[in-house]
Amino acid sequence: MLRNTVEKYLKLFKDSPNYRETDRIADEMKKEFDTSPPSVSEVIQELEKYSSNPADYPAASFVIMAAWRNLSKDYTPILCHILNDESNNGLHESVIELLDVLRDERAIPALSKALTYRWSYDEWLNVPRKSLLALAEIGTPEAKMIIESAAQSPEELISEDANLILDNW
């Protein structure tokens, strides 16, 4: 069912004549997900399809949107798999935001790795900084040690965020 919904809205988005229409379609899709949330297994299955071949899966952001409608820590392994692959960077921020809310300590290694990601288009270091916030939400001693290490970063944005988190620990 999720696959059919994703395909339907992908076609609508592709055929949409303007941004106003895409906003309306996005709202419609969210309502459909709210009315009939996808199962956890459907979300995992679609994320696995994306993970195995990101270039052939243009609707991955729709699946992430569906995941928000039925949160589960069962998503953690596939989300970490996506996050561990630097080439899947189109979804990294969304994946980290989900991991932040799930607060699953199994995500610590992937979030720690994401602290090292640097891309020329990410001058504000959003992926590493969001990773810090997700680690803070997990709140384990291991997560705190990683944040303490990040506080020593020569990159000001990272060290400042890490120190702010530690000041509020």
FENWONOR-V941144 format. One record per residue. N is the residue number from 0. RES is the residue in one small letter. PSI is psi in degrees with one decimal (NA if undefined). BURIAL is 1 if it has 24 or more other C-alpha atoms within 12 Angstrom, else 0. D_FIRST is the distance of its C-alpha to the first C-alpha in Angstrom with 1 decimal. Layout:
n = [N/N]
res = [RES/RES]
psi = [PSI/PSI]
burial = [BURIAL/BURIAL]
d_first = [D_FIRST/D_FIRST]
This chain:
n = [0/1/2/3/4/5/6/7/8/9/10/11/12/13/14/15/16/17/18/19/20/21/22/23/24/25/26/27/28/29/30/31/32/33/34/35/36/37/38/39/40/41/42/43/44/45/46/47/48/49/50/51/52/53/54/55/56/57/58/59/60/61/62/63/64/65/66/67/68/69/70/71/72/73/74/75/76/77/78/79/80/81/82/83/84/85/86/87/88/89/90/91/92/93/94/95/96/97/98/99/100/101/102/103/104/105/106/107/108/109/110/111/112/113/114/115/116/117/118/119/120/121/122/123/124/125/126/127/128/129/130/131/132/133/134/135/136/137/138/139/140/141/142/143/144/145/146/147/148/149/150/151/152/153/154/155/156/157/158/159/160/161/162/163/164/165/166/167/168]
res = [m/l/r/n/t/v/e/k/y/l/k/l/f/k/d/s/p/n/y/r/e/t/d/r/i/a/d/e/m/k/k/e/f/d/t/s/p/p/s/v/s/e/v/i/q/e/l/e/k/y/s/s/n/p/a/d/y/p/a/a/s/f/v/i/m/a/a/w/r/n/l/s/k/d/y/t/p/i/l/c/h/i/l/n/d/e/s/n/n/g/l/h/e/s/v/i/e/l/l/d/v/l/r/d/e/r/a/i/p/a/l/s/k/a/l/t/y/r/w/s/y/d/e/w/l/n/v/p/r/k/s/l/l/a/l/a/e/i/g/t/p/e/a/k/m/i/i/e/s/a/a/q/s/p/e/e/l/i/s/e/d/a/n/l/i/l/d/n/w]
psi = [-44.7/-44.0/-43.1/-41.3/-44.9/-45.6/-40.5/-48.5/-30.0/-44.0/-43.8/-41.8/-43.6/-34.5/-4.3/132.7/-19.4/172.7/-35.8/-41.4/-39.3/-35.1/-42.7/-41.6/-41.3/-42.2/-40.8/-42.7/-44.0/-42.2/-39.6/-42.0/-35.2/-40.7/-41.1/79.9/142.8/156.5/157.9/-42.7/-35.8/-43.4/-46.2/-44.9/-43.8/-37.7/-35.8/-39.5/-45.4/-47.4/-36.4/-22.7/75.5/-35.5/-26.5/16.3/78.0/-12.5/23.0/-36.6/-27.7/-37.4/-39.4/-42.2/-40.0/-39.0/-36.4/-24.9/-9.2/70.3/140.5/138.6/-13.0/-18.9/-19.9/-49.7/-44.8/-35.2/-40.8/-37.8/-44.3/-44.7/-33.0/-15.9/105.7/-26.6/-14.5/29.8/-14.1/-23.7/-3.6/-46.0/-43.7/-39.2/-44.6/-39.2/-39.9/-45.1/-33.6/-46.8/-34.8/-29.2/47.4/120.8/-14.6/-16.8/-9.1/-48.0/-42.7/-39.7/-36.7/-43.8/-39.6/-20.6/-20.5/-7.6/132.8/128.6/147.3/-31.4/-9.4/63.1/-21.3/3.4/46.2/-42.0/-51.4/-38.3/-39.6/-31.7/-40.4/-45.0/-40.1/-41.2/-40.0/-38.5/-35.5/-43.2/15.7/164.8/-38.1/-44.3/-41.1/-40.3/-38.2/-41.4/-40.5/-38.8/-41.4/-26.9/-18.4/4.2/141.5/-13.1/117.0/-42.1/-39.5/-49.8/-39.0/-46.6/-43.8/-43.5/-37.7/-42.4/-46.0/-35.2/-27.8/9.6/NA]
burial = [0/1/1/0/1/1/0/0/1/1/0/0/1/0/0/0/0/0/0/0/0/0/0/0/1/1/0/0/1/1/0/0/1/0/0/0/1/1/1/1/1/1/1/1/1/1/1/1/0/1/1/0/0/0/0/0/1/1/1/1/1/1/1/1/1/1/1/1/1/1/1/1/1/1/1/1/1/1/1/1/1/1/1/1/1/1/0/1/1/1/1/1/1/1/1/1/1/1/1/1/1/1/1/1/1/1/1/1/1/1/1/1/1/1/1/1/1/0/0/0/0/0/0/0/1/1/1/1/1/1/1/1/1/1/1/1/1/1/1/0/0/0/1/1/0/1/1/1/0/1/1/0/0/0/0/0/1/1/1/0/1/1/1/0/1/1/0/0/0]
d_first = [0.0/3.8/5.4/5.2/6.3/8.7/10.0/10.7/12.6/14.2/15.7/16.8/18.5/20.2/21.5/22.6/26.4/27.3/26.6/26.8/23.9/21.8/22.6/21.5/18.1/17.7/18.7/16.2/13.3/14.8/15.2/11.6/10.9/14.0/13.1/9.8/10.0/7.5/9.1/12.0/11.2/7.9/10.3/13.1/11.5/10.9/14.3/15.9/14.9/16.5/19.4/20.3/20.6/20.6/22.1/19.3/16.6/17.5/14.5/15.2/16.5/13.3/11.9/15.2/14.8/11.6/13.8/16.5/14.5/14.4/17.4/18.3/21.2/19.0/18.0/21.8/22.3/19.8/20.8/24.4/23.8/22.7/25.6/28.1/27.6/29.7/28.3/24.8/26.7/24.5/22.3/25.1/25.9/22.4/22.1/25.5/24.7/21.9/24.3/26.9/25.0/24.0/27.7/27.3/30.4/28.7/28.0/31.8/32.5/29.8/30.9/34.5/33.8/32.2/35.5/37.0/34.8/36.7/35.7/38.0/35.6/35.1/38.7/37.8/36.3/33.1/31.3/34.3/35.0/31.6/31.8/35.0/33.4/30.6/33.3/35.3/32.4/32.2/35.9/37.1/40.5/39.0/37.0/40.3/42.2/39.9/40.3/44.1/44.1/42.3/44.9/47.4/45.5/47.8/45.0/45.8/42.3/41.2/44.4/44.5/40.9/41.6/44.8/43.4/40.8/43.6/45.8/43.3/42.5]
